[in-house]
């Protein structure tokens, strides 16, 4: 504590000790919960992006299923474009210029759903960033305050004192 406490005065010392233990446990609980919340929100956004990537990769097949269309007209084959992603994985994107108008209309619906999902994710990320900025700042300042108070208490004890060890 930043003030002198008589260790022989019975009820005061025990009450301060219990208060200090309780406050440090409460602070640890707060830190654990805020870290869990931060991590959970970031994992949720990551999962939403993975869902979006899967929706984009399967947009053509979903458009075909919406139409009930199994084969291409005139025996034409699907053409694939290989798309390399940043993490080293690659996905195949199907070209859609050989499909009829009904499949193209359903494909536009699927692509618009993907675009709306992407915009929703961007809005979610913006909201999460605004919320987490204050929470992370408060957490950082509280941790810094705890470290500073601990170092201040250590600096009050003389080096040659038996309490220093």
C-alpha positions as CSV (number, residue, x, y, z in Angstrom):
1,X,0.0,0.0,0.0
2,X,1.2,3.5,-0.6
3,X,0.8,4.3,3.1
4,X,2.0,2.8,6.3
5,X,0.0,0.1,7.9
6,X,0.7,-1.2,11.4
7,X,1.0,-5.0,11.0
8,X,0.4,-5.5,14.7
9,X,-3.0,-3.7,14.7
10,X,-5.2,-6.8,14.4
11,X,-8.4,-6.0,12.6
12,X,-7.0,-3.4,10.2
13,X,-4.2,-5.5,8.7
14,X,-6.5,-8.5,8.1
15,X,-9.2,-6.4,6.6
16,X,-6.7,-4.7,4.2
17,X,-5.2,-8.1,3.3
18,X,-8.6,-9.5,2.5
19,X,-9.5,-6.4,0.5
20,X,-6.3,-6.6,-1.5
21,X,-6.7,-10.3,-2.2
22,X,-10.3,-9.7,-3.3
23,X,-9.4,-6.8,-5.5
24,X,-6.6,-8.6,-7.2
25,X,-8.8,-11.6,-7.8
26,X,-11.5,-9.4,-9.3
27,X,-8.9,-7.6,-11.5
28,X,-7.7,-11.0,-12.7
29,X,-11.2,-12.1,-13.5
30,X,-11.7,-8.8,-15.4
31,X,-8.5,-9.4,-17.4
32,X,-9.4,-13.0,-18.2
33,X,-12.9,-12.1,-19.3
34,X,-11.9,-9.1,-21.5
35,X,-9.2,-11.2,-23.2
36,X,-11.8,-14.0,-23.8
37,X,-14.2,-11.4,-25.2
38,X,-11.6,-9.9,-27.5
39,X,-10.5,-13.3,-28.8
40,X,-14.1,-14.6,-29.2
41,X,-15.0,-11.5,-31.3
42,X,-12.0,-11.9,-33.5
43,X,-12.6,-15.6,-34.0
44,X,-16.2,-14.8,-34.9
45,X,-15.1,-12.3,-37.6
46,X,-12.6,-14.9,-38.9
47,X,-15.3,-17.5,-39.2
48,X,-17.6,-15.1,-41.1
49,X,-14.8,-14.5,-43.6
50,X,-14.3,-18.2,-44.0
51,X,-18.1,-18.6,-44.6
52,X,-17.9,-15.8,-47.2
53,X,-15.0,-17.5,-49.0
54,X,-16.9,-20.7,-49.1
55,X,-20.0,-18.9,-50.4
56,X,-17.9,-17.3,-53.2
57,X,-16.3,-20.6,-54.1
58,X,-19.6,-22.4,-54.4
59,X,-21.6,-19.6,-56.1
60,X,-21.8,-21.3,-59.5
61,X,-22.9,-24.6,-58.1
62,X,-25.5,-23.0,-55.9
63,X,-26.8,-21.1,-59.0
64,X,-27.0,-24.4,-60.9
65,X,-28.9,-26.0,-58.0
66,X,-31.3,-23.1,-57.8
67,X,-32.1,-23.6,-61.5
68,X,-32.2,-27.3,-61.3
69,X,-29.7,-27.4,-64.1
70,X,-27.2,-30.3,-64.2
71,X,-25.3,-30.1,-67.5
72,X,-24.1,-27.4,-69.7
73,X,-25.9,-26.8,-73.1
74,X,-24.3,-28.1,-76.3
75,X,-21.9,-30.3,-74.3
76,X,-19.6,-27.4,-73.4
77,X,-17.3,-27.9,-70.5
78,X,-16.8,-25.5,-67.6
79,X,-13.7,-23.4,-67.7
80,X,-11.7,-22.9,-64.5
81,X,-9.6,-20.0,-63.3
82,X,-7.0,-20.8,-60.6
83,X,-6.9,-18.1,-57.9
84,X,-3.9,-18.0,-55.5
85,X,-4.7,-16.6,-52.1
86,X,-2.2,-15.0,-49.7
87,X,-1.9,-18.0,-47.4
88,X,-0.6,-20.2,-50.2
89,X,-3.8,-22.0,-50.8
90,X,-5.5,-21.9,-54.2
91,X,-9.1,-22.2,-55.2
92,X,-10.7,-22.8,-58.5
93,X,-13.2,-20.2,-59.7
94,X,-15.5,-21.3,-62.4
95,X,-16.1,-19.1,-65.4
96,X,-19.7,-18.4,-66.1
97,X,-19.9,-17.0,-69.6
98,X,-21.1,-20.3,-71.1
99,X,-24.3,-20.5,-69.0
100,X,-27.8,-19.6,-70.1
101,X,-29.7,-16.6,-68.9
102,X,-31.6,-18.4,-66.1
103,X,-28.4,-19.6,-64.5
104,X,-26.8,-16.2,-64.9
105,X,-29.8,-14.6,-63.1
106,X,-29.5,-17.0,-60.2
107,X,-25.7,-16.4,-60.2
108,X,-26.4,-12.7,-59.9
109,X,-28.6,-13.4,-56.9
110,X,-25.8,-15.6,-55.3
111,X,-23.2,-12.9,-55.9
112,X,-25.4,-10.2,-54.5
113,X,-25.9,-12.3,-51.4
114,X,-22.1,-12.6,-51.1
115,X,-21.7,-8.9,-51.5
116,X,-24.3,-8.1,-48.9
117,X,-22.6,-10.6,-46.5
118,X,-19.3,-9.0,-47.1
119,X,-20.7,-5.5,-46.4
120,X,-22.3,-6.9,-43.2
121,X,-18.9,-8.3,-42.1
122,X,-17.2,-5.0,-42.8
123,X,-19.9,-3.2,-40.6
124,X,-19.4,-5.8,-37.9
125,X,-15.6,-5.3,-37.9
126,X,-16.1,-1.6,-37.7
127,X,-18.4,-1.9,-34.7
128,X,-16.1,-4.4,-33.0
129,X,-13.1,-2.1,-33.6
130,X,-14.9,0.8,-32.1
131,X,-16.0,-1.3,-29.1
132,X,-12.6,-3.0,-28.5
133,X,-10.5,0.2,-28.7
134,X,-11.8,1.5,-25.4
135,X,-11.8,-1.9,-23.7
136,X,-8.2,-2.6,-24.7
137,X,-7.1,0.9,-23.6
138,X,-8.7,0.4,-20.2
139,X,-7.1,-3.0,-19.9
140,X,-3.7,-1.7,-20.8
141,X,-3.9,1.2,-18.4
142,X,-5.1,-1.0,-15.5
143,X,-2.2,-3.5,-16.1
144,X,0.2,-0.6,-16.3
145,X,-1.1,0.8,-13.0
146,X,-0.8,-2.6,-11.3
147,X,2.8,-2.9,-12.5
148,X,3.7,0.7,-11.4
149,X,2.2,0.2,-8.0
150,X,4.1,-3.1,-7.6
151,X,7.4,-1.5,-8.6
152,X,6.7,1.4,-6.2
153,X,6.2,-1.0,-3.3
154,X,9.4,-2.8,-4.2
155,X,11.3,0.5,-4.3
156,X,10.2,1.4,-0.8
157,X,12.0,-1.7,0.7
158,X,15.7,-1.1,1.4
159,X,18.1,-3.5,-0.4
160,X,19.7,-4.7,2.8
161,X,16.4,-5.4,4.5
162,X,15.3,-9.1,5.1
163,X,12.0,-8.2,3.4
164,X,13.9,-7.6,0.1
165,X,14.5,-11.2,-0.6
